[in-house]
C-alpha cells in the first residue's frame, strides 16, 4: 500500500518508511524536479534588473489575480446555472411522473372495457 504523504505548502511527495525503495525513489525524484522548477522561477525573479521589468512583472501578477477572480466569479455563476437547470429538470421529471401515473390510471380504467370489446 502506497503512503502518499506530502509537504504542506508545495504538496511535494514525501518518502515513507512503509513504502518500497522503488516507489520512494520515484517520489523523491518527482519532488526534486518540482523544487527545481520552483527555484528556476525564483531565480528568474531575482535576475530582474530594471524597474521596467519589475513593473511588467507586477502588471502580469495583477492580471493573473484579476483573471483568478474572474474565474471564481464565472465558476459561481456556472454553479448557480447548473443548480437552476437541475432544479428545472427535477421539476420536469416530477411533472412527467405525475402525468405517467395519471395515464396509467386511465389505462387501468380502460382495460376492462378493452377486454369486454367496447
C-alpha positions in Angstrom: 0.0 0.0 0.0 1.4 3.4 -1.0 1.7 6.0 1.7 1.2 9.3 -0.2 2.4 11.8 2.3 3.0 15.4 1.0 4.6 18.5 2.2 2.1 21.1 3.5 3.0 24.1 1.2 4.1 22.7 -2.2 2.5 19.3 -1.8 5.8 17.6 -2.7 5.8 13.8 -2.3 7.5 12.6 0.8 9.1 9.2 1.4 7.5 7.0 3.9 9.1 4.2 6.0 6.5 1.6 4.7 6.9 2.5 1.0 9.3 0.3 -1.0 12.5 1.9 -2.2 11.4 1.5 -5.8 8.3 3.7 -5.0 10.1 6.3 -2.9 12.9 6.8 -5.4 10.4 7.9 -8.0 8.6 10.1 -5.4 11.8 11.8 -4.3 12.8 12.3 -8.0 9.5 14.0 -8.7 9.9 16.2 -5.6 13.3 17.3 -6.7 12.0 18.1 -10.2 9.2 20.2 -8.7 11.7 22.0 -6.4 14.0 22.7 -9.4 11.0 24.2 -11.3 10.1 26.5 -8.3 13.7 27.5 -7.8 14.1 28.3 -11.5 11.1 30.7 -11.2 12.7 32.3 -8.2 16.0 32.7 -10.0 14.2 34.4 -12.9 12.6 36.8 -10.5 15.9 37.6 -8.8 17.5 38.2 -12.2 15.2 41.1 -12.9 17.4 44.2 -13.0 15.4 47.1 -14.4 12.5 48.9 -12.9 10.6 48.4 -16.2 10.9 44.7 -15.8 9.6 44.9 -12.3 6.6 47.0 -13.5 5.9 44.5 -16.2 6.1 41.6 -13.7 3.8 43.5 -11.3 1.3 44.1 -14.2 1.4 40.4 -15.0 0.8 39.4 -11.4 -2.2 41.8 -11.2 -3.6 40.5 -14.4 -3.3 36.9 -13.1 -5.1 37.9 -9.9 -7.9 39.6 -11.8 -8.2 36.5 -14.1 -8.4 34.3 -11.0 -11.2 36.5 -9.6 -13.0 36.4 -12.9 -12.6 32.6 -13.0 -14.0 32.3 -9.4 -17.0 34.6 -10.3 -17.6 32.6 -13.5 -17.4 29.3 -11.6 -20.0 30.7 -9.1 -22.3 31.7 -12.0 -21.9 28.3 -13.6 -22.6 26.5 -10.3 -25.8 28.7 -9.9 -26.9 28.0 -13.5 -26.3 24.3 -13.1 -28.2 24.2 -9.9 -31.1 26.0 -11.6 -31.0 23.6 -14.5 -31.0 20.6 -12.2 -34.0 22.0 -10.3 -35.9 22.6 -13.6 -35.1 19.0 -14.8 -36.2 17.6 -11.5 -39.5 19.6 -11.7 -40.0 18.3 -15.3 -39.3 14.7 -14.2 -41.8 15.1 -11.3 -44.4 16.5 -13.7 -43.8 13.7 -16.2 -44.0 11.1 -13.4 -47.4 12.6 -12.4 -48.6 12.5 -16.0 -47.4 8.9 -16.4 -49.2 7.9 -13.2 -52.4 9.6 -14.4 -52.1 7.9 -17.8 -51.5 4.5 -16.1 -54.6 5.2 -14.1 -56.7 6.0 -17.2 -55.3 2.8 -18.9 -56.2 0.7 -15.9 -59.8 2.1 -16.1 -60.0 1.4 -19.8 -58.5 -2.1 -19.6 -61.8 -3.8 -18.6 -63.6 -2.0 -21.4 -61.0 -3.1 -23.9 -61.2 -6.7 -22.8 -65.0 -6.5 -23.0 -64.7 -5.4 -26.6 -66.1 -2.0 -26.1 
